[in-house]
Each structure stands twice: as structure tokens, then as C-alpha cells.
């Protein structure tokens, strides 16, 4: 199974692993590709739902601050 794509950043030249995603009706889906091991040929693509919740940048920063004070 091939779940990630590797790209090279044009600025820093690091490898960036990405996944294909889309959202529909407040549900997020990831793409999973079934790959033939001997040839690397993609046999089938499958989209499956995942649990995902958007968090604002400010909320994330506040949560990280709270966690750092608890430790």
C-alpha cells in the first residue's frame, strides 16, 4: 500500500511526505492506494474517512502554553 507521496521542497530541498486528502460535509477523507509490489503499479485507490477536528492557530498555541506549565 502506498499512502504517502514524497516531494522535495524547492527552497530547502528537504523531503516532504504528503497525503491526499479532501473534505466533504464536515468529514475528512484520506486516500489509500493499493500498489502491486513487484511493479509499483497502482491497482486501486480507496478513500476512507478519518476523525479530524480543525484547531485554530491561537487555540493550539494556548493549549501548548498550558501543557508546558503543567510539566
C-alpha positions as CSV (number, residue, x, y, z in Angstrom):
1,X,0.0,0.0,0.0
2,X,1.2,3.4,-0.9
3,X,-0.2,6.1,1.5
4,X,2.3,8.9,1.2
5,X,3.9,10.9,-1.6
6,X,7.5,12.2,-1.2
7,X,8.2,15.6,-2.7
8,X,11.3,17.8,-2.5
9,X,11.0,21.3,-1.2
10,X,12.2,23.8,-3.8
11,X,13.5,26.1,-1.2
12,X,15.3,24.0,1.5
13,X,15.5,20.7,-0.6
14,X,14.1,18.6,2.3
15,X,11.8,15.7,1.5
16,X,8.2,16.4,2.4
17,X,5.9,13.5,2.8
18,X,2.3,14.3,1.9
19,X,-1.0,12.5,1.8
20,X,-4.0,13.1,-0.5
21,X,-7.0,14.4,1.5
22,X,-10.4,16.0,0.8
23,X,-13.3,17.1,2.9
24,X,-17.0,16.8,2.2
25,X,-19.9,17.7,4.6
26,X,-17.5,18.2,7.5
27,X,-15.9,14.8,7.0
28,X,-12.2,14.5,6.1
29,X,-11.1,11.6,3.9
30,X,-7.6,10.2,3.2
31,X,-6.6,8.3,0.0
32,X,-5.0,4.9,0.2
33,X,-3.5,3.4,-2.9
34,X,-3.1,-0.3,-3.4
35,X,0.2,-0.9,-5.2
36,X,1.5,-4.1,-6.9
37,X,4.7,-4.8,-5.0
38,X,6.6,-6.2,-8.0
39,X,5.9,-3.5,-10.5
40,X,4.9,-0.5,-8.3
41,X,1.7,-0.1,-10.4
42,X,-1.3,1.4,-8.6
43,X,-4.1,-1.2,-8.7
44,X,-6.8,0.7,-6.8
45,X,-7.4,4.0,-5.0
46,X,-9.6,4.0,-1.9
47,X,-10.9,7.0,0.1
48,X,-11.6,6.4,3.8
49,X,-12.9,8.7,6.5
50,X,-10.8,9.8,9.4
51,X,-11.5,11.6,12.7
52,X,-10.3,15.1,12.3
53,X,-11.0,18.4,14.0
54,X,-9.8,21.8,12.8
55,X,-8.0,23.8,15.5
56,X,-7.2,27.4,15.2
57,X,-3.6,28.6,15.5
58,X,-4.4,30.6,18.6
59,X,-6.1,27.7,20.3
60,X,-3.2,25.4,19.5
61,X,-0.7,28.0,21.0
62,X,-2.8,28.4,24.1
63,X,-3.0,24.6,24.6
64,X,0.7,24.3,24.2
65,X,1.3,27.0,26.7
66,X,-1.0,25.3,29.2
67,X,0.7,21.9,28.7
68,X,4.2,23.4,29.2
69,X,3.1,24.9,32.5
70,X,1.7,21.6,33.7
71,X,5.0,19.7,33.2
